[in-house]
Amino acid sequence: MNIDPFPKPFSCNEKPAIAYPCPWTYKVIGTSEDALKKAIATVITGKEILVSLSHTSSGGKYCSVNVEVVLEDDETRLKYYQNLKNHAAVKVVM
C-alpha cells in the first residue's frame, strides 16, 4: 500500500462540489449593522433571507452579520457575493 507522505495541497483553482438548491451563508463585515442590513436588502431581492448579528469588535468599530439564503445555482451564489463585496457599506464578504 502506497501512502503519499506529501499529499497534494488544496488548490483555490479546484471548484467545490455544491448540490443545488442548497442553503448558503455569507458572513458580511462592515462598520454599521443597519447599513449592512440595507446593503443586503438591496443586493438579495425576491428571496427569503435571514440576517443575524454575528459579532461586534471590542471597540465597536466593526460588526459582522450572517446572511442565510437558499441558492438555486452557482451563478447566483457568485453574483450575490460580488454585489455584496462591491457595496459601499461592506468591507469584507466571506
C-alpha positions in Angstrom: 0.0 0.0 0.0 1.5 3.3 -1.1 0.6 6.3 1.1 1.9 9.6 -0.2 3.7 11.3 2.7 3.2 14.6 1.0 -0.5 14.8 0.0 -1.5 17.3 -2.7 -2.4 20.6 -1.1 -5.8 22.1 -1.7 -5.9 24.4 -4.6 -8.1 27.5 -4.9 -8.5 26.6 -8.6 -10.5 23.5 -7.6 -14.2 24.1 -7.9 -16.2 23.0 -4.8 -18.9 20.3 -5.4 -22.1 22.0 -4.3 -25.5 20.3 -4.8 -28.1 23.0 -5.6 -30.6 24.1 -4.4 -28.9 24.5 -1.0 -28.8 26.8 2.0 -25.9 29.2 1.9 -24.4 31.6 4.5 -22.4 34.7 3.7 -20.6 36.5 6.5 -20.7 40.2 5.8 -18.5 42.6 7.7 -18.8 46.4 7.9 -18.9 49.3 10.3 -22.7 49.5 10.8 -25.2 46.8 11.3 -28.1 48.9 9.9 -26.0 49.8 6.8 -25.2 46.2 6.3 -28.8 45.1 6.5 -29.8 47.8 4.0 -27.0 46.7 1.6 -28.1 43.1 1.9 -31.7 44.0 1.2 -30.7 45.9 -2.0 -28.5 43.0 -3.2 -30.6 40.0 -2.4 -34.2 40.7 -3.6 -37.2 38.5 -4.1 -35.8 35.8 -1.7 -36.4 34.8 1.8 -33.3 35.7 3.8 -32.3 35.5 7.5 -29.9 38.1 8.7 -28.4 37.7 12.2 -25.7 39.7 14.1 -22.6 37.5 14.3 -20.0 39.6 16.1 -19.1 43.2 17.1 -15.5 44.1 17.6 -14.4 45.0 21.1 -14.0 48.7 20.2 -17.4 48.7 18.4 -15.7 49.8 15.1 -16.7 46.7 13.1 -19.6 44.2 13.1 -20.4 41.1 11.2 -23.7 39.6 10.2 -24.6 36.2 8.8 -26.9 36.1 5.8 -28.7 32.8 5.2 -30.4 32.2 1.9 -31.3 29.2 -0.3 -29.5 29.3 -3.6 -30.5 27.6 -6.9 -27.2 27.8 -8.8 -23.6 28.7 -8.8 -24.2 31.8 -10.9 -26.5 33.3 -8.3 -24.1 32.5 -5.4 -21.2 34.3 -7.1 -23.4 37.2 -8.2 -24.6 37.8 -4.6 -21.0 37.5 -3.4 -19.7 40.0 -5.9 -22.5 42.5 -5.5 -22.2 42.4 -1.7 -18.4 42.8 -2.0 -18.8 45.9 -4.2 -21.3 47.6 -2.0 -20.0 50.7 -0.2 -21.3 49.7 3.2 -19.5 46.3 3.1 -15.8 45.9 4.0 -15.5 42.1 3.6 -17.6 39.1 2.4 -16.9 35.5 3.3 
